[in-house]
């Protein structure tokens, strides 16, 4: 039987508890986004959708976006839209988990793996649209370095995120989606736009990995040795 949909106030309270006591009302953009996600997640909760099922849906949408990028031409418009929608769905699985109190260690691992696969798919889409392979590969390597650093810091005992860098999942989704959309609209500039999108990804990945490395180094050095 489907769980009753959690109301907005309770959802915000639970979200705050899971994010170190951060008050969503302290940031209007965060509050607005969480309100949107809550409303979109409510129907999924009512029909009994599991967080892992929503995660899988996000992966399928990202994969469809890569397929549309491979088709080329005006299909790049669809590719961009699918990437943006997949990014939205990527937030819904966490909301469903919170609203149904069904968070699990496996769900956390599965969501992280799917996110990394989608990250690769976004850069693959740029390559399919004409971006240089080395730029896409470098952006991918640095993106994985940022996430690997966080994972190893967690294994070393750092429980908090540490820092929200300029190259988090929302940034990756927006950059990929918008540049693919532009490539599909302005076909004469498609290769240049794809290359620019991959270049922006690489530049932000450089900044992001430096931000995370600096903060993780500072936090880990303050931790007691075991």
N, C-alpha and C positions, 0 to 999 in steps of 0.2 A: 504493500500500500504506500502511495506517495506521501512524503512528509509535508506537513503544512508549511506554506511559504512564510519565512521569517519577515517581520515588518522591518521598515527602514531603520528605525531607531535601534533595534536590537542588532541588526546587521552591522551598523556603524560601531556599536559598542564592541561586538565580537571582533570586528576588523581591527579596532584600536588595541585590543588585548593581544592580538597576534602580531602586531607591529610595534612592540615596545612601548605601548601606552600613548602613541601619537594620536592627537586629537584631530580627526578629519576636518572639523569645523575651522581649524586654524589656517587652512589653505583652501580658498574658494574653488580652485581648479580641482584639487583632490576630492573635495566634497561633491562637486558637480559630477565628476567622473564616477565616483562610487555610487552616486544616486542613479546614474544611467545604467551602470552594471547591475545594480540591485534590481531595477525594473525589468531588465532583459533576462535576468536569471530566474525571476519568479515563475514564469511559465515552465521553464525547464524543471524546476523543483516540483511543480504541481503534477507534471507527467511522470515524475520519478526517474528522470535522467540522472545517471551517476556522473561524478566529476571526471572519471576516466573516459567515459563515453564522449563527454564534451571535449576533452583533450584530443581524443582521436578524431573528432569532427574538425577541430582546428588544423590538425595535421593533414587531413584529407583536402581541406580548402587550400592550404599552402601548396600541397602537391598539385592540385588543379591549376593553381597560379603558375607554377613552373611549366606545366604542360601547355598552358595558353601562351607563355613566353616563347616556348619552342615553336609554336605555330607561326609566330611573327605577325607583322603587319598590324592591322587594327585589333588583332587578338591581344596586343599588349595592353589595350585599355581594360579588357576583361582580366588580364593578369594582375594589373595594378589594383583593381577593385577586389579581386579574390584575396590578394595579400592583405589589404586593409581589413577585410572582413575576418580573415583568419586571425589577425591581431586582436580584434575585438573578442572573438570566441576564446582566444587564449586567456583573457581576463575572466571569462564566465566560469571556467572550470573551478577556479579558486573561490569565486562567489558561491557556486553551488555547494562546494565542500564546506564553506563556512555556514551557509544557511541550513544545511542538513546535518551539521556536526559529523561529517564523514571524512575528515582529513585523515590521511594515512601515510606511513613512511613510503609504501610502494607508490602511492599517488604522487608523492613529492619527487621520487626518483623518475617515475614515468613522465611526469610533466617536464622535468629538466631535460631528459633525453629527447623528447619531442621538440622542445624549444631549440636544442642544438641542431637537430635534423632540419627544422624549419629555417634556422639561420643559414645553413648551407644551401638550402633551396633558394633563398632570396638572392644569394650571390651567384648561384647557378643561373638564375633568371636573368641577371645582368649580363652574364657571359653569353647566354643564348641571344640576348638582344644586341650583342656586338661589343661589349666591354672587353678590354684586354684580360687574358686569363691570369696574368701575373698580379694585376691589381686586385682581382677578385680573390685569388689565393692568399695574397698578403692580408687583405681585410679579414678573411676567414680565419687565418692563423692567429691574428691578434685578438679577434673576437673570442676564439677558444682559449687563448692565453688568459684573457680577463676572467672568464668563467672558471677556468682551471685554478687560477689563483684564489678565487673565492672558495672553491671546493677544498683546496688544500689548507686554507686558513681555517675553515670549519673543522677539518680533521685535526688541526693543531689546537683546537679549543676556542676559537673565536666564534661566538654564537651569533653576533649581530652582523648585518649586511656590511657595515663598515662605511661605505660611501655609495651614493647614487651617482654614477658617472654619466657623462654625456652620451654614452653608447649603450644604453639599456634596451630591452626588448621594444618598448614603444618607439624609440628613435629608429631602430632597425626596420620596424614595420612601416613607419611613416616615410623614411627615405626611399625604401624599395617601392612602396606603393605609389608614391607621388611621381617618381622618376619614370616608372613603367607606364603610368597613365600619360605622362607628357610625351613619352616616346611613341605611344599609340596615336596620340592626337597630332603630333608634329612629325610625321613619318620621314620627312626630309632630313630631320635632325636626330633620328632615332639612335644611331650609333653614338653620336656625340653626347646625347642625353644619358644613354646607358653608361657610357664611360664616365661622365660627370657623376652619375649616381654612385658608381663603384668607387670613384675617387673620393667623394664625400664620405662614403662608408669607411674607406681606409683612413682618412684623416681623423674622423671621429673615433675610430678604433684605436688609433695611436694615443689620442688624448685619454680615452677611457681606460686603457690598460695602465697608463702611467698613473692616473688618479687612483686606481684600485691598488696598484703596487705600493704607492707611497703610503696610503692609509693603512693597508694591511701590515706593512713593515713597522709602522709606528705602533699599531695596536698590539701586534704579536710580541714586539720587544718589551712591552710593559707587562706581559703576562708572566706569572711565576713559572720557573722551570719545574718539570716533573721528573 
